[in-house]
Amino acid sequence: MLTQTQVEKFLTTLHNPRWVEPNEQGPILLDGEFYGGKLEFFASPMDIMDYGREVYQKALDGYYGEIAPYDPERNMRPNQNIGKE
């Protein structure tokens, strides 16, 4: 489990928000950096953690930049490509 300090440090690296759903409502995906590696953060208005809901609201408010529209190619996870070749 991450410490509060680790979470706070990671949250300062968030950028590049984009919608997860085609209707451009609900969750927002952001890029971040964690110990030199890249990590995605899934922000939701229904997050059980306060900081998740705060990140979501900040994204809506433009704090991390303009939210990019939904892009099915970009949002696709590696295991979703199985059988699509």
Secondary structure, DSSP 8 states (H G I E B T S, - for coil): ---HHHHHHHHTT-EEEEESSTTS-S-EEEEEEETTEEEEEEE-TT-SSHHHHHHHHHHHTTTTS--B---HHHH--GGGGTT--
